[in-house]
Structures are given as C-alpha cells and as structure tokens.
Amino acid sequence: PPWEQVPDEEWNDWHWQMRNRINSLERLREALHLTADEEMAVAMEPELKLGITPYFANLMDPDNPRDPLRMQLVPTTNEFVLDDPDLEDPLGEDVFSPVPGLTHRYPDRVLVLITDQCVSYCRFCTRRRLVGTGEMPVSKARIEAIADYIAHTPQIRDILISGGDGLFVSDEILDFVLSTFGRIPHVEIIRFGTRVPVFLPQRITPQLVKTLKKYHPIWMNIHVNHPNEITPELAEACDRLADAGVPLGCQSVLMAGINDCPNIMKKLAHQLLKIRVRPYYLYQCDLSQGIAHFRTPVSVGLNIIENLRGHTTGFAVPTFVIDAPGGGGKVPVMPQYLISMSESRVVVRNFEGTISTYTQPKHYIPHDTANCVYCREARPAEGVAKLLAGEQLTLEPIGLSRHGRRRNGQKIELPVVTEKVRVSVK
C-alpha cells in the first residue's frame, strides 16, 4: 500500500490520516485492487461522498471485493438501483425538524446534527441525502438556534449528537457545543453516536477526552459492524473514553454479506465486551435509497438474537430494532418467549426450548398512582400508554371511511372510574 513506509509518528497522527484520506478513484486504486464494478461506481460519482482513512483501508483485504470492511465503504453500482420501498428520508427526520440541524421525534429527547461531514462515508448511510454534501457546515449560529429551541422546550432532557459525526470537529467547537447545551437546566445527559473511534481512533486524543470529561454525564455509542473492525488502536481509544467516565455502547446495522451470521455477531459481541463496550442496538437496515443490496429479511435478525439469548452473557445481546419508517421510532423485534398466560399462570420457554410455568401472585395490591409523587409529576400518557392508563378506548388512524358514517358525527364515549365514581367523558 502507498503508506507502507510512513513513520509511526505520522501514521498515529489523526491530522496525517485526514490529509491522506482516500477520496478519489486514483487513490483508491493505490490501496485496493478494484473490480470493474467498483471502478465504474466511483467514476459515476455516487451521491454519497467517498472517504476512507488509510488506517481503516489498511484493515481491508485489497484482493477481496467481498471483504466485510471493504463492502461498507467502497461504492458499487448497486447504489444506483432504487428499490420500490426506498425512501429519501426513511425515518421522517426532516418532517420533525423544527429548526435546522435538530429532529424532535420522541417526547423527551432530540437528535442534533452539528455537521454533515464524517471521517469516512458508509455506503449504507441512512442520511445519505445530506451527509457529505457540505450544505451543513459547522455553525455557531445554528448551534445556538438549536440550544434556544431546547431551552424553550422543557420536556427535553436528553440530547443525541449524531452524524454527520459530532466528534469530527475541532476541540474548540466541541467545547462550545457541550458548554452551550450544558447550560440548559433541564438537559440531563448528552449522548454521541459516532464512528470516529472506529475509522480514526487517533482522533481520541487526551485533549478531546479532557473536553468530554468537563461536561459529564456524557454517554457514547460507537458503531461497529464486524469483528475485524476491533483493533488495538480502537481498544486504546475506548480505554481512554471509558477511563474518563464515558459509558460506551455499540450500535450495529444488520447487513447482507457483512454480519448476517449468528457466529459473526457473537464474536463481535464478545470482542466488544473485552474493550468495555456493551452491545446496544442491532438495527434492521433502513429503507434509504440505494442500499437495498444490504438489506436482509427481518427473520435473519431474529435468528441472530435466538442464537445469542441464553447462549452468551446477557448484556452481550443487543436489542434488535426496526427504526419505523416515517418517524415512528425504534421498535424492538424479539423472538417469542412467552407461550401463554392466564390470571394464575405464565408459560414461557427458554433458549433450549425448555417450557416452564411461573405462578402469578394471588394477592397483588396495585400501585397507588393517586399518591405516587412520580405519577403526579409525569407528563400525560401518549399512544399505547394512554390505553393502558384507561384514558382512551382506541387508537385509530386518521381518515378511516367509517368515521364518516357515525350518527351526527358523534364520538365514542369512554367511561372513566375515579375514586369509585363512574363518570362519562367525551
């Protein structure tokens, strides 16, 4: 490879890594033996920007186009094939963006995009419509506008800074971002979703870690998809973060030909635990445009969880989720372990197929919500929680044809019991 004679001092300098990032067909040819399809894809200038650090390229097999790391970052012409379910904004992030750079989908937390730039550009990116475009440069004015929205929305207690990559900024900008958000009284935690430790572990410098440590509690999820991504350099970066009190988790995306195997995922989980990173989410691949070739059937993810639960350490098992198209949020999808239930018995099965019965308590006194300080302070229930609270009888889609057939437009009346007095609320 072209960097074979590079001194260790330069190789371990993240600035050198960025100056020598592979971002053209010519540089990619120097590092890998490209197939005709890969050459054509790069020449056609796919929408998603090309960028690979020498460090990460050095982990790839230069002769194998099916190398799991190479498949994640080297374009193919599959990206130009649009499938029927493909969506430009599959998670509805733009729809729920009250100010530029912020998405507010969940009641108490927001997604913040500081920049649209990443160290390297994943071919399966769910935000390929905007990442790497240069249309969202780092801007203190935009960060302040985001902070102003959060400050005037008191239910927000959690800020997630995601990609473009929130760690791919200068230490000064990072300090400005964290200090600006940290001054908001009702913000309890700040989280990062990042691939910087994976693509550019040299960036996790003592100074960066010192900056993060000033604004605890800081949480971080790194993004690792395959055991080959776990190196001594990544382990050292994670050590620095963990030693500074940053809890680490891992988000992985399930992808065909990369990690769609229970044994690969088990190995990944074990390797992560060894570097103090807990597997957190396994994502079903989103419906972004041009990434249909990465998607697997949902049954593949269920099979992976089935082969992890009970077969390895409990906190080595991630939660398998579908990020619901249209902005519905993350929906956990798990194998069925509950077989049946009555008032007195629950029948369950374990990972071996052993079926067991759990006896329900005969004399359970329900929680006293009326005298619970936490229940009184809680925000009004939404969605299914509203049904369980007895505040609503049904959840119905808008625009059902039968709505127009109600007599005189009447609504269904819901009986509500309060302190043993039955009332009727329309």
Disulfide bonds with the S-S distance in Angstrom:
none
